[in-house]
């Protein structure tokens, strides 16, 4: 994590392969699913099983217009129960879209992958960030990110998506997630990746119960203090929100926006979302209220 001070306001910057993402305000990462089987909007950008690059480009531009600070493109679903995808198929889904978008949108591109080979090809095509939900399960991932100077999101996951919800076992979920993410951060730093390139994600819904995910939703400040890295929270449309609200996936938009607000209020530097415009508006209202309260001479609200 790299902090610089301008006036009295600490500024947070995340270094990646194409520059720096400034996080003076919380960043919004937009999800772009290039798969047929993602739990919320999988298949929307495919035609006869093949990713439609023009449709993906239009979707990406719309998300940027909605206020996305970066786009996260994934070619392999990591929902609970998802089966792994052949590496050639994952590459065929993501690389052409990244190549088409690299100089077409004004925000950094992230590739959502657990696999070093896919990360390498995506970075060569123009991605700037790797979002690895597996917590560096592929031992070659660190070398790829270090060589390219890419940003890296280290996610927390025990096991693999297909079986991660079968035997959830934590004694102290927050403590154990913190320790395991910390170990992954140290591996990355030892492998030549600067802390300024790192963001951590506690992996809500990835091998956690609904209650554990709800607790981790508010763990941003704790994780940043413990690990020295900005924190990204991805709660959008996930099953623990369904447990809380009783709503189906397509009815969880309001809950997802509320979760993003909670995450930011509790210290998250980034949120990963499907509902970009609504999330951006909600975070702007929170920021404006805090700023107005401060200008009125009051201390920041809790």
N, C-alpha and C positions, 0 to 999 in steps of 0.2 A: 504494500500500500504506500502510495506517495502523496504526502500532504504538503500543500504550499499555502501560505497565508497572504491574502489580499485584503488589506484593511483589517477588520476584526472578524472576517468570515473565513473559517477554514474551508478550503476547496479540496475535493477529492478527485483524483484523476486515475484512470485505468489505462495502462499502456497496452497497445495491441500492435499487430503487424502492419497496420496502415496509419498509425498515429496514436492519438490519445483521446479517450472518451472522458469528457469532463462531467463530474457528478456533483456539481454544486447543488443541484436538486436531484431527487431520486430519478434514476433512469428506468425507462419502460422498454423491456425487451418483448418484441412481438413474436408470437409463435407462428411459423409457417410450416404446416405439415405437408410433406411430399410423399405420404404413405396412404395405402388404401384402408388401414386398420387402426388409426389413432382413435382414442376413445371419444373425442368430441367431433372433430371435423375432418377425419381421414377420408381420402378419396375425392375431395372437392376439386383438387387441382390435377386429377388424372383423367385421361381419356383412353378408353380401352386398355387400362392398366399401365399406361405410359404417362409420365408427367408432361403436362402441356406447358411448355416454357412461357408462351405468351400469356396464358392464364395466371401463371405464377408471377410473372412480371407485373401484371395489372394488380394482382393482390398485394404484392410488395409495395407498389407505389401508393396504393390506397392506405396501407398501414402507416407508411411514412407521413402521408397527408393527415392521418388521424393523430399524429404526434409521437409515433414510435421513435425511440432513440437508437435502436439497433434491431436487426431481424435475425431470428434463430431458425435455421432451416434444417429439418431432419428427414432422413430417408429410411429410418427404422423405428417403428413404434416401440416405446419402452413402457407402455401401460402394463398393469398387472396381468400376467398370463400371456403376454405377447411372445410369439416365437421369433427366434433370431432370423435375420435376413442375410442371404448370401452377399458377400462383400461386393461382387460385381453388380448386383441389383441395387444395393445402397449407393454405390458410386454413380450408377446410371440415373438415379433419381435426383441426387443433389448437385453433382458437378456441373451439368449443363445450366442449371438454374443459377448457381453461383456465378458462373462465367458470364451469363447474360445480365446479371444484376450488378456485378462488381463496379462498373463505371456508369451505372444507370440510376442508382439511388445514392443519396448523399449521407447515408448512415452506414456504420460498420455492419458487416455480415458475420454471423456466427454459424458454425456447423455443429449440429447436435449429433454427436457420434461417440461411441465407446471404443472405436477402432482407429489405431494409429495410421493405417493405410488410407482410410477414408479421410482422416484429418489432413494428412499430407497432400492428397490430391485436391481437397477443398481449398486449402491454403494456397496452393499453386494456382488455382482457378480464380482467387481473389478474396477468399474469406480472410478475416482478420482475427477471429476468435474461435476457440474450440470449447464447446460446452460438453463436458464429459460427465454424464450422470453416474458413471460407475466408480468414480473416485480413483481413476488411474489403474484400472484392472489390467489394461494392456500395457505391459512393461515398456513398450517402444513409444508410448505417447509422450513421455517427458522429453525424449530426444527430439521428436518431431516439433513440439512446441518451442523448445529451446532454440533449435536451429532457425526457425522462422521468426522468432521474436513475437509470437502470437500471444494474445490474451488467452487466459485459461480459466474456465469455471470448473472447479473441483466439486462434484456432487457427492453426496453420501448415499451409498447403496450397499447393503449386504446381499451377496448372492447375485442372481440375474433376474431380469424382469419376469420371466416365465414362472418362476417359483418363489419370488421374494415375499409374497403375502401368506405363504403356507405356514411357516413357523416363525412368527415374529417373537423375538425373545430379547427384551431389554430389562435390566434391573433399574437402570437410571438412564433413560433415553437421552436427555439433554447432555448429561455428562459423557456418556459413551459416544454420542455423535460428535461432540466437541473433541474428544481425544482422538477419534478415528480420522476426523477431518484434519486435525493438527498433525497427525503422523503423515497423511498424504501431502500436506503443505510442505513439511520438512523434506520429504522425498523429492518434491518438485524443486525446491530451492537447492538441495544438494545436487540435483541433476542439471543445474545451470539456468533455471528460470528465476527471474527477479520477482520479489514479492510485489513489485509494482504491476506485474502482469497478472496477478492472481485475484480471483473472487471465489468465495466458497458458497455452497448451497447445501443446506441440511437435508434436502431430499424428502420433502413432505410427500407422503403417500408411497414412498419407495421402501417397502419393508417396515412400515410403521402402522400402528393402530390409528384410528381416528383421533383418539385422545392425545396420543403422542404427536401426531401431525399438528393438532391444534396448539399444543404447547410450543412446538418448534416454530410455528407461525410468528410468535412474538420473541424469538431468540436472537434477533439481528444484533442488537447492541451487545449482548453477552458474547456472541461468537466473534464479533469484530474486536472486542477487547481481548478475548482469549487467544485469538489466532493472528491478529494484526493484519487482517484482510477485509475488504468490503464484503458484504453479504448480499446474495441474491435469494429471494424467496419466490418459489413457483407454487402457488396454491390454486391457480385458475381452473375452475370447473371440476376439481378433484373430488374423489369419493368421500373424503372426510367432511366436505361441505354438504354433501348429500345426507350424511349421517346427522349433521347438525340441523339442517333445514328440512329434511324429508323430501327434497326436490330431486327430480331426475337431472341428468347431465345438462340438457338443453334449457333447463329452468334455473340454473345456478349462476346466471349472469350477475344479479344483484349481490349474491353471496360472494362471488369472486371479487367484485369491486370492493366490497367491505373488507375482505381478507387482505387485499392490496393496501388499503388504507391502514389497517392494523399493523401490517408488516412494516410499513414505512414509519409509522408512529413509534414502533418499537425498535427502530434502528436499521432496517434494511436499506441498502444503497441502491438496489435494483429490484424490480419485480418482473416476473416473466408471465405474460398474460395473453389470452385470446381476445379479450374485449378492450382494445386499445383506446378508442375514443372515450369510452365511459371512464376508464381508469385514469386517463390523463386529466379529464375534467375534475374528477373527484380529488386527485392529488393537487390540482391547481387551487381548488377551493380551500383545502387544508392549508396550503402554503400561504394563500392570501389572508386567511383568518389569523394565522400565526404572525404574519408580518404586521397586520393591522393592530393586533393585540400588543405587539412590541412597540409600535409607533405611539400607541396610547400610553406608553410608559410602564407597561406591566411586564412581569416576568413571563417567559415562555410557558405555555400551558403544559401540563404533564402529558 
